[in-house]
Amino acid sequence: KLDLDFVAECWQKTEELREVMASRAPLLAGNGKGKDSYKATIVKAAWQLENAIFGRELEEYPEDVQAARQLHYEALRFNKWYHAALIGLVVLTFFEVPTWCHEASGHKDIWTWYPGSEMCVVSSEGGEGDPYLSGIWYLPPGYALVIEIVIELIVLRKFVLDYHLEQIHFAPLGVKFQDTGVIYWGCLFAVGSIIDTTIFTLFRVPIRFTFLFRTGLLFLLPGVQSLFSSIFNWKMMSEFMSISVFLWGTMLFFAWISVTIFGPLKEVAYKEEGEAVYVNKDLDTLGGAYYSMFVAAVTGEFVDVFLPTLTGYRSSGFLWFAFLILAKVLFENLTLDTLVSAYIRGAKASREKDFELHAGGMVAAFDTLASLGWRGNESGRKTISKEIFLEFVNVFSRSPAMQLVPQEAAAIMYEEAGPVTTENFCKVCALLESNMSLHRKETFLESFTFGKQVIHFVTEPKETPAFDTLMNNVLLVNLCLVLIESAYNLNDWGEPPLWTGYVELVFSFVYLGEVMVKVSVRSFDVYWLSAANRFDFFTTFLLLGSSLLPYLPNSIVPLDLRRYANILRLLRLLRVVKQLKSLKSVQFLASTVTKMVSAAGNILLLLGCVVFFFTTLSVNLFGGVLYKGNPGLEHTEYEEKQWFVFNFNDTFMAFALFFTQLLCEYVPTNAEALQKTA
């Protein structure tokens, strides 16, 4: 679908930037009559539009633009391998042997698989402790080294291609196409990661720099760099610090007051499990008091912090009331609001700049094509011939970064747009950027009268087709069957009646018929375009298979289905989901959540990189420290709450700990445990 608001704004921008961008985009050398010059001009126009889409501006293009573009194509194609390699690097990190485990397993063979309990052993006063590992079998270090080398060679190949493109075609012009700093850092991180893994594997060194090299490669991703630069710039950080200094100053001021008033007091406020809790608990030193103010300001545990003083002296409530109003209600929220506000302003300015580059690139691409020859329309505007337009779309869509547009679709665009002027070219560019596919809508049913009736029944009216209404009613009846079967299972009434299994099988075949009807009416390609149809397809065959399993002979399915009865019962929920999916409100909610996740893609990517950094760093620093049986954890809140499962003993467990930290904000229990043991 064409975004009309985008087209209107784009047209306005193209009119404003036409003269400027026309002067910025010099034509290629030559008179434009030669065959090579003609092809080069088409390639240049396609490259200009692609750069505009990705927010990149070039003042000059290489003289041998076709050779440069071919090398750029190769680099773009390799990006798929590069991104897959980065994903593989993250997965490898989770399945590698934790560094601290080599202290007790240095004698083990690097090519042999061992369970985690044999690789990572901790000791306690009563024998072996329990490190509460994730339970996976770690990848042997030898295999991990081979995989690491393969991944890093792919990463190096990507940066080498970028380097060649920059040095061969753009550096001689004095134009910067790629950030050479990113290329150099990428090569450094890749080589460093290989060396780090090699030393770790061969010499069993109990410390690694994975957190530095691998996180560095992730931070070189364009989405991460763009968002990182939007947040951590001088203007934004100065605004953030100008407000946050009041928050930190308030905590320091009240810490000094609390030490002055309550520090000398040694009175018992109350007893907890037989132990005396003094009024000045954690308030006897300035450092302890400041930490208490920090916990009270940024977490929800301010009650525990202020309870001893409030129990001993009720009047202290006035002091803590003033602190909570200033620190927690005012300055904390104001600090976060300042950060968000500064980010929004920066993001808005960035979007406006990208939009100007986008519109300007369209103007430059149109003017480059018009240099090959143009004719005026009735209003005197420049128009591009159909031959040039089709050749341009063909070259543009062949880029690995773009979607391939069939020639038939390009011809339809030209016919529908009419004479391709600057305004129409802007509309066509909006279509070229969108996801499109060409499919034949006609099916064999259209050749029969009955088939036409079936097509009308399945597709009309467009808002709520009659066939969908029928299937929704079928789903409603099936939902009643699910409730009956679930009532027997949840209330321990025994197995549901035998007839429910047969009726369930009938419904499964009805859903299979639904899929077959829709495929025959729309063709499988058109049917598969819809995410809802893909969901129906998989759930239909999954439900059909689960319904048929009890009736298959043991020779075909040699399984004791009673062991998996509860799992098979869960598949009934798919029928409920199928029913909910048909509701407009559920569709709207699902669409909204999808758009939110898509819009927050770069934010989630940056958050993932930050969590990955601290996860790998913590495994290096604190692996093998928090475990059941460690004498340093005696009488700590960590031990009393049985929080041993929250540890840094392997990557999975460290990631789980930091994930819970994100949801719970700051957790003093973990900090206390590390302070006692690390």
Order of alpha helices (4+ residues) and beta strands (2+ residues): alpha-alpha-alpha-alpha-alpha-beta-beta-alpha-alpha-alpha-alpha-alpha-beta-beta-alpha-alpha-alpha-alpha-beta-beta-alpha-alpha-alpha-alpha-alpha-alpha-alpha-alpha-alpha-alpha-alpha-alpha-alpha-alpha-alpha
